Amino acid sequence: MKFLVTADEYPWPARSGYRQRLHWTVRALSGLGSVDLLVARDRPLAAAEDPPPEVGLGRSTVVTAGYATRSSLSRAARWLASGRPRRLVGQDWTQVRGVAQQWATAGYDLVWFAHTPTYLALADRFPVPHVVDLDNLESSMARHRRAGRDRLSSGRSVARHLASAGADLLDEWLWRRAEREIAARAAVTVVCSDLDRARLALPRVAVLPNGYELSTRAAGSPARPTPDGGVLLFIGPLTYEPNHDAVAWFAREALPLVRARRPDACFRVVGDHDADVVDGVGEIPGVKLTGEVPDVTAELAEASVVVVPLRFGGGTRIKVIEAFAHGVPVVSTTVGCEGLNVEDGRHVLLADDPPSLAAACLRLLEDEERRTALSAQAGDLWQRRYRWTVIAPTVGQIVETALARPGSPP
């Protein structure tokens, strides 16, 4: 068989959750046939690695589909006229469509679209069965953002607050309509949890869970002591809005409560960040912004607790599964663990306000036996359900279903 994968990120190095999911999808497909990869990024690719040897990749190319520079008023007018969600408006797909037109004669048996933008832009170029991976259910993410608007827009005028809330409500509805359109046209629509499948409530939806793979479990021993005040770790790019909000909220509201009892406690934030989005977080006592690192293993090995204080977002958090795999206990909001089959008090400690988050962190920092038990149960769950070697065969099942039940070509 011959497959084409389209994506909005190049998967290697596979540091982010999306890139890891894309890597394992391509790897699984390459075990079924030949795979080409067409990547359409909204900005030029700064750094890339060759695919690992176990991934049999045919041709691949990365094309820029950038956004035109426009005034805020012009962008808003174009969005309202488009009938599409905000993020899908304004990209220039001319070059990408040109490449797709050339590749359309390659005789693909199936095209796997890893995200909404490339599907809506390129699906009509490939009249073969389509699989569309909605690993972040954007309508759900928009709903979370809208529900948290009172928190996220503190300090704004009433008029700006109402305008933002109205725009978010419209965006949520537009995402929901786009998701329905995709599910109606694709042979199979893929989500990453049973919760997202229930939320989508549409036919021909399959679950491909997120996962994480390790060669060993050498890192993050839960039995080692917590030196000084302990290390609270967050992993994820601050250029992603849910991560930025989570870090700023935890650093400002929960960390001071932890440090009131453990003054040397440190909050390490590992991930790419731009100066204009940090917003003074790095100046908060106890916060250390490391930026992106080539390998997070060393950071996890030094961590006492991984914190996932997300207040909105989509999909499931690979950062949680990653911590499970490395044996580091997790404190998370309910949103941070949405879609994962975890139990509060058994695999994670859940808390949804700053005092509760701080109290959960302190419980683990001060109780080695508790850390050990929590990490052991979480590690068992990872071994059984969230290793990519366990999950990857699902890709083949999805392909088989799609080829047997193709959607109507666009």
N, C-alpha and C positions, 0 to 999 in steps of 0.2 A: 504493500500500500504506500501511497504517497500523501504526505500531510504538509499543509502550510500553517504555521503559527504566526499570528499577528499580535503585536503587543505595543504598549506605550513606554516600555523600559527594556533596555538590554539586560539580560539576566546575570551576567558575570562581570565583576565579582558579586556573588549572591549574598549580599549583606542585609538587605531589607527583607521584610516579610513577603512582599510582592515578588521580589526577585527570586527568593527561595522557592516560592510556589511555582513560578514560571520555570525555573531550572528543573524541578522534579517533573513538571508536566512535559517539558521537551524531552527529558531523559526517558520517561515512560513511553512517549510516542515513538522515540527512536528505536525502542525495542520492538515496535510493531511494524516499522517500515522506515522510509526515508523522510526526513524532516527539513523543510526550509523555514527560515525565520525572517520576517519583515517587521522592523521596529520603527514606529513613528513617534519620535520624542518632541516635546514642545520647546526644547532647547538643545543645542549641540551637546554631544556626549563628551564629557570631560576625561573619563578614564574607562578603560575596558580591559578585560582579560579574554584570552582564548577559551573556548569551551573546554571543560575537563575531558580527559580521554574517554570516559565512560559514556559521554553524550555523543551520539553519532549525528552530527549536524551537517546538512548539505550546504547550500548557499545561504548567506545571511547578509543583510544590509541594514544600516541605520539611517533613516531619513528624518530631517527636521520638518516638523509641522508647527511652525511658530505662530504666536498671536500677534496680530497687528496692533501697533501703538495707537490708541484712541483716547479721547477724553472720557471721563466717567459718564457724562451725559450721553455721549455717543454710544458707549458700550451698553448702557442701560436700554437705550432705544433699540439697538440692534438685538439685544436679548429678548425684549418684549415682542419684537416683530418675528422672531425666529420660531417660537413655539418649542424651543429646546431648553434643557437645563442650562444654567449660566456657564458652567465649566465647558460645555460643548460648543459654545458660540465664539466665533472669532478666529479659530485656527485656520491656517492656510494649508489645505490638503492637496494642492495642485501637484507638487512633486511626488507625494506619496501615491496618489492615484495613478500617476504616470508609471511608476514602478509596478504597481499592482496590475495595471493593464498589460505590461510586458510579461509578468509572471502568470497571468491568467491562462496562458496557452500551455502551461507545464503539465497539465493532466492530473491535477490533485484529486484525490478521492474524498478529502474532507478538509475543511478549514476550521482551525481552532482559534477563536478570537478571545484573547486574554484582556478583557475589559470592553466597556461600552463604546468609547470613542472610535476605535478602529472598525468596530462592527458597523456602526451607523455610517461611517465614511466609505467603507470598502466592500460591504457585503454584496452589493449589486455587481461587483466585478467577478464574482466567483459563483456560478450557478451550480453548486454542489452542496451536499449537506453541511450545515454549520453547527458548531458547538460554541456557545458564548459563555464565558466564565465571569459571573458577577460576584467576584470574591468579596467585594465591598458592596453591600446592598445600599445604594446611594439614597434611596427614598427613606430608609430607616435612619441613615446618618443625618439626613436633613431634618427628620422629625426630632431626633435627639438635640440637634443644634437649636431648633426652634423652641423646644421645651426649656432649654437652658438660656434662652435669650436674656432673661432678667439678670442672670449672673454675668453673662458675657458682655453685656452692653452697659455696665454700671458707669455712670458719669456722662452718658449721652443725654441729649435733650429728648424730651418726650416725642417730638416730631421725628427725630432720627431713629429712635427706638421703634416707633410704630412703622416707619418705612422699612426698616430692616426686618422686623417681624413679618410684615406683609410680603416682602420679597422672599423670605425663607419659606413661607406657606406656599407661595406660587412655585418656588423651586422644588419643594417636596412633591407637589402635584405633578409637575412636569417630569420629574424622575420616575414617579410611579407610572405615568403614561408611557415613558420610554421603555421601562422594564416590561410592561405589558406588550408593547410593540415587538420587542425582542423575543419574548416567549412565544408570541404568535407566529413568528417567522422562522425561528431556529429549530433545528431538529432536536437539540437538547440544550436547555439552559442549566448552567452549573452554579451552585452556591456552596458555601463552606460549612453550613450547619443545618441541622433539622429546624432550628428556630427560624433561620432565614427562609427555608423552604415553606414553612407555615406562614410566614409573613407575606411571601410572594403569592401563595395560594393560587398558583396557575399550573396548567398541565405541563408535562414533559420537563420537569425540573429534577435534577439529580444532585446529590450531595457529594462533594469532594472535599473532605476536611483538610484544614491546614495541618502541617506537621513539622517535625524537626528531626534531624538525623545526627547522630554522634558515632564516631568510631569507638570511643571509650567514654566512661563516665568519671574521668579523673578530676574534673573541675568541681568547684563549689561544694566541698565537703561540709555537710550541715553540722558535723560534730565538732568542728574547730571553734575555738573561742572567738568572741567578738572583741578585737583589740580596741583600746580607747573607747569611743562612744558607739562604734559600729558604723558600717557603711550601708547606706540605703541606695540602691541602684535603679536607675531608669534607663532603658535602652530604646532609642527611636529618634528619627530626625525631627528637629523642632521646626523644620520647614513645613511639616504636616500639621495642619491647624489643631486637630484633636490632641496631638502630642504637646504642642506648645501650650495649649490651655491647661492640660493636665499638669505639666511641670510647673507652670507659673502658679497655679492654684495650690498645689502641694507645698511648694517652696514658701509661699507667702502665708498660708493658713495652717498647715499641719506641721511642717518642719520646726517652727519655733516652739511648738508644744512638746515635740520630742526632745529638743535641745534644752528645754527648761529642766528636764530631769537628767539628760545625758548631754552635757554641754559640748562634748567633743564629737557628737554624731555628725556624720558627713553625708550629704546628698549628692551623689555623682550622677551626672547626666551625660550619657554617651550617645552621640549622634550628630549628624550634620546640622549646622545652624548658621543663619545669616545674622549679621549684626543688627539689622533692622527689625528682627523678630524676637531677639533675646529680651528686649524691654526691661532691662535692669535686673533680670533674674540672677545673673552671674554675680551681682553685688550683694546678694542676700547672704548673711553669715551662714556658713556651713555648706553653701552650694558650690560645686565644682563642675564647670562645663568643660568636658574633655574634647569636644568635637568628635568627628568620625574616626574610628580606629580600624585598622585592617582586619583584626580578629578580636571578637569580644570575649574570648575564652578567659584571658587573663583578668578582665574586669569581673567576670562572673566568679572566678576563683577567689577574688578578694571581697566579694559582696557578702554582707550578712543577711540582707533581705532585698528582694526585687520588689519594687513598688510599681503598680499600674493604676494610677489615679485618674483614669479617663472618665470624662463626663459625657462625651458623645463620640461616635465613631461607627464604623461598619465592619462587617465580617467578623472574624475571630482573631485574637491577638497571638501572633506567633511568639511575641516576647514572653507570654505566659508559658507556652509550651517549651520554649527555649530554657527558661528557668527551671521547669520541671526536669528537663533532661540533664541539666548540670547540677541538680541537687540543691538548688537554692530556694528557700521558702519564699512564698509570694503573699503580699498584701495587695488587694485590689478592690476597686469599686465593683459594684454589680455590673455596670456597663463594661468594665475592663475584661470581664470573664464571660460576657454574653456569648451564647452558642457553644461553649465548652461544657463537657459533661463533668463539672466539678461540684463538690459539696463543700459548703462553708464549714470550716472547722476540721475537715478531713484532708482536703487537698490544698486549700487556700484559706486565708482569713479575709472576709469581705467586710467592707465598711464604706459608707457613702457620705460622710461628712468629716470635716477636718479633725474634730476631737476623737471620733471613732477610728479614723485612719492612724492618728498618732498613737492611740492606745493599742491598736493591733501591732504596730511596729514595735512599741515598747515591750509588749508581751513576748515577742519573738527575740528581741535583742537581749532580754533578761532571763530567758528560759531555754537553755540548751536542749533539754529533753523535748520540749515542744517543737523546737526547730527541727530536730531529728525526726520526730514522728511525722510531722507535716510533710517534710521533704521526701520521706520514704514512701508515703502513700501517693504523693504526686508523681514520684518517679515510676511507681508501678502503673499508674494510669497512663503515663507517657509510653511506657513499654508496650502496653496492650492496645492503645487506641491512636496514638499520635506520632508514631514513627513513620517516616515516609516509606520505608520498606514494607510496612503494613498497609499503607494507604495507596501506594502506586498502582496496584492491580485494578483499582477502581477506574483509572483512566482508560484501560482497555475495555472495561465493561461499558463505559460511556460511549466510546467509539463504536462498539458493536451495536448498541442501541440506536445511535445516530444513523449508522449506515442502514439499519433495518427499517428505520422510521424517519426518513428525511423530511424536513420541513419544506414548504413550498419555496423554491428559489425566488430571491427578490425580483 
